[in-house]
Amino acid sequence: MACDTILAALEEAGLSVRDLDGFAIYSNSCNPAQVAETLGVPEVRFAATLTAGGGGSAGALGLAAAAIVSGMSEVCVTLMTLQQIRRRLGRSSSENGGVPPVPVSAYGSGGVPANTAFHINSGVIAPGHNFAMLARRHMHLYGTTREHFAEVAISQRENAIKRPTSLQREPLTLDEYINGRMISDPLCIYDYTMESDGAIAVITTSAERARGLRQRPILIMASTHGGAGRWGQALFNFQMPDDYFASSGHRPVAQRLYAMAGIEPRDVDVALLYDHFSPMVIMQLEDYGFCPIGEGGRFVADGNIRYGSGSIPVNTHGGNLSEAYIIGMTHVREAVEQLRGCAVNQVKDAEVALVTGGPATLPVSAAILRRGW
Amino acid sequence: MTTAKRGVVPSVLTDPHADPYTQPFWNAALQGRVTAEECTQCGLRLIPAGPRCFRCQNSEFRTIELPGTGKIYSFIVVRHPLLPSLKEVVPYVSAVVDLDQTQGAGARMVVNVIDCNPETVAIGDAVRIVFDRVSDTYAVPRAVPVK
């Protein structure tokens, strides 16, 4: 699947395996050694991954850009491929009776990490539990409600319905949402992403090289990743400061992103926000400056994220919640389609798109893309 | 393992897998006491403890006693059993607890709150840490409401 996707992306760009020389990935999405060997890449000159997990999706574009700008690579691929035949992501820490998999490193001392016993018997054993903890605090501090979460789920469902390849194409009503099965209260079934198989590859090269290629280029204006040090492993330890406990962890990344791009939130035409859980869209709207901190719930309730009528259309492809979950890469693809002018729910004259990667363990990431010439 | 009890998440570990920094906490836990490691330079209190103070990077700590009481900082009610062993347990409450006599962040505990009503539990509720001894080396921390 990885090879098919890379070949298709190269073909679409008007390039071939002979041009490919770099891998800028995240979450160890593939093994460049294996892919390069299988495809017969003439020479690999760059092979790097952002650390941690899905938080790196948009940031991997920045990694690719860094490789290109520094001259280490000329044509770089960023890939996510997801096949959950034997192991389901959403159950990652529950499969082994709740004990998380022991990190495999040839250099560490091995064994169960010493902080595990401090949280693992709490019953917080899956991603939905972790994010529900943040969501509850947000509700407590700011008066955010389930109706607000519902608006995220419903608006994205509306967007997904128009996309033939979406996995969820049945309308979702507020009534159905409110009566939805509670999984990890305050989150119900409709607040959760789906799990799906799929692959997406993005090709990055220099603007100069892109000029002669098959597609209208999409420019990477900025890409940042990281986060406050004390965000760290926030979602397991919950030791982050009060200031940003009920947040997406993106605030510092967002500020650097806008500074790097030289734009402001109001310049963004469409926002593709990583949505494994609906409350995290609300917290990202705050952290990316579309509304003040704490106002995210009311902001979405006022219709601001709706395609066609809102002030900032969000997840016009349906997102992880309703289209498919390829760990953030569908958001990158949607940004590209919006800026090429061929999206299913096309935002009129979209020129600038924001893409984010996972509220997650550090690093989280983002990119601002702009329509090329 | 004994029979499942509603609201009580069974322990999945029988040993704390302690390192030199966390061993004092588990030693006290076996005696039903809550301790933290306090930075000798700036007074920051850590649970779990580690090699450095994240405020001043000092590496010297002393073990201090805490009252073991605190307030619910956030919580969830797990209604869907992720594992077969949790079918008889749900709904259960898990919470992040800010402990009294600490600075909060950096010394929070993430625990199963037992003997509480999942439908009325709230942020700010007073709780006390209790320990459920499951082996000669490990006592699982949980919280109970303070009436």
Contacts between the chains, C-beta under 8 A, distances in Angstrom:
chain1	res1	chain2	res2	distance
A	91	B	82	6.5
A	94	B	82	4.5
A	94	B	83	5.7
A	97	B	12	4.8
A	97	B	83	6.9
A	97	B	85	7.5
A	98	B	12	4.1
A	98	B	83	6.9
A	99	B	12	5.4
A	99	B	13	6.7
A	111	B	17	6.2
A	112	B	13	7.5
A	112	B	17	4.0
A	113	B	17	7.3
A	114	B	16	7.8
A	114	B	17	6.0
A	114	B	18	6.0
A	114	B	19	4.1
A	114	B	21	6.9
A	114	B	22	4.8
A	114	B	48	6.7
A	115	B	22	7.5
A	115	B	48	4.8
A	116	B	13	7.3
A	116	B	17	6.3
A	117	B	13	5.6
A	117	B	15	7.8
A	117	B	16	4.0
A	117	B	17	5.9
A	117	B	18	7.5
A	117	B	22	7.7
A	117	B	26	7.5
A	117	B	138	6.9
A	118	B	22	7.6
A	118	B	47	7.1
A	118	B	48	4.7
A	118	B	109	7.1
A	118	B	110	6.9
A	118	B	141	7.7
A	119	B	110	4.1
A	120	B	12	6.1
A	120	B	13	6.4
A	121	B	9	6.3
A	121	B	11	5.0
A	121	B	12	6.3
A	121	B	13	6.6
A	121	B	111	8.0
A	121	B	112	6.7
A	121	B	140	4.7
A	121	B	141	7.7
A	121	B	142	7.9
A	122	B	9	7.0
A	122	B	94	4.8
A	122	B	95	7.7
A	122	B	110	4.5
A	122	B	111	5.0
A	122	B	112	5.2
A	123	B	9	3.9
A	123	B	78	5.8
A	123	B	86	8.0
A	123	B	92	5.3
A	123	B	93	8.0
A	123	B	94	4.3
A	123	B	112	4.8
A	124	B	76	7.3
A	124	B	94	4.8
A	124	B	110	5.9
A	125	B	82	6.3
A	125	B	83	8.0
A	126	B	82	5.6
A	129	B	76	5.8
A	129	B	78	6.5
A	129	B	94	6.6
A	132	B	76	4.3
A	133	B	74	5.0
A	133	B	75	7.3
A	133	B	76	5.6
A	133	B	94	7.7
A	133	B	96	6.1
A	134	B	74	7.3
A	136	B	74	4.9
A	136	B	75	6.2
A	136	B	76	6.2
A	136	B	123	7.2
A	137	B	73	7.1
A	137	B	74	4.1
A	137	B	123	7.2
A	140	B	74	7.2
A	140	B	123	4.6
A	181	B	79	7.9
A	181	B	80	7.2
A	182	B	77	7.5
A	182	B	79	4.6
A	182	B	80	7.5
A	183	B	78	7.9
A	183	B	79	6.5
A	183	B	80	4.3
A	184	B	76	5.3
A	184	B	77	7.7
A	184	B	78	5.5
A	184	B	79	7.4
A	184	B	80	7.0
A	185	B	76	6.2
A	185	B	77	3.8
A	185	B	78	7.4
A	185	B	79	5.7
A	185	B	91	7.6
A	185	B	118	7.9
A	186	B	76	7.4
A	187	B	76	8.0
A	229	B	54	7.7
A	230	B	54	6.7
A	230	B	105	7.4
A	237	B	108	7.9
A	237	B	110	7.3
A	238	B	73	7.9
A	238	B	74	7.6
A	238	B	96	4.5
A	238	B	108	5.7
A	238	B	110	5.6
A	239	B	105	5.4
A	239	B	106	5.3
A	239	B	107	7.9
A	239	B	108	5.8
A	240	B	105	6.2
A	241	B	105	4.7
A	242	B	104	6.9
A	242	B	105	6.6
A	245	B	73	7.8
A	245	B	74	7.6
A	245	B	105	7.6
